[in-house]
Amino acid sequence: MGNETRSETEQFEYLFLDLEWNQPIGTTELTDRAAVQIAIVAVDEAMNPVKSFSRAIRLRNPESLNPHTVKIIHMPEYNIMQGRSNGKRETDISSIQAYCSLDQGYI
């Protein structure tokens, strides 16, 4: 087991991506929305989950936070405003790239 590569131990067939969005109250356009959370689930051929990943994305404008967003994504407002997942601030996409075993050219 110690000599196996990552691809030998963590094989998956499909990646499912879920983005949670904030839409300010009183707006209807897609351009008014901002992603506040990303989640990925990797599954095998039989659709069994192999692993999962979830991270907060910092919302740049505090005044645009819709109270329903906090309720729907089950994340404290502070985490949304700071881009924190499990108390850790995410500042780039390197954790997503590492999760998906991708290099800079794919994301």
N, C-alpha and C positions, 0 to 999 in steps of 0.2 A: 504494500500500500504506500510506502514511503517514496517509491520511485515513480508512481503514476503521475501523469500530467493532469492539469486541471480539466482538459477536455475528456479524459478517460473517466474521471470521477463525477463530473457534472454535465452529463449529456441531456439535452432537451431538444424537442422538435419545434415548439412554438413559444413565442413570447407575446403575452397579452399586456398591452399598455393602457393605463387608466390615468387620465388627467382630471383633477378636480379644479373647478374654475370659480372665481369670484366675479360676480357681475354687480356693479354699483346699482343701488336702488334708483329707479326712474330711467334706466337705460334699456335699450332693446337690441342694439347692434352687437355683432360679434367682436368688433374692434374695441368695444368698451370692456371686454372681459380680460381677466388676467389669470393665468394658471397659478395655483397656490399649493398644489401637491401632485407628485408623480408617483405612480405605483406600477410595478412590473411583476408579473407572475410567469415563471417558466414552467412548462409542462412537457411530459414525455408523449410518446405516440398514443398512449391510452388516455391522454388528457389528465393524468395524475400530476398534481403540483410537484415540482422538483425543488424549486426555491422561489423566494419572493423578495421584493425590495420596495421600500417606500421612503420618500423624502419630501420634506416641506420645501416650498419655493417662496422666497421672500416677496411679499407684496410691497411695492415701492411707495404707494400713496395710502397712508393710514385712513384718510377721509373716505376712500372708496370702499372700505370693507363693509360688506353686507352682513348684518347679523345672522342671516339664514345660512351663510357660508360656514360660520363657526359651528352651527348646529348640525349641518349636513355632513361635514367632514370629521366631526368628533375630534377637533384639535383646538387647544386654547388659542385665543386671539394673539397672545404674545408669541407663540410659535409661528403663527402665520406671518406676523409683522416682522419677525426676525429671521425667518427661514430656518427654523429649528426643528429637527426631528430627534426625538429622544434626548433633548437637551444639547445636541450638537449642531452648530451652525454649518450649513452647507453653502459653500461659496462658488463652486464650479461643478461641472458635470463629470469630474474624474471618478466619482463613486459610481455613477451610472455606467460609465465605460468599463470600469473594473468588474461590475456585476455582470455585464453582458459579454465580457471577455473580448471587447472590441478595442481597436487602436484608434488614434485620432482621426483617421481618414473616413470612418464610417458614421460618426456623429457630428 
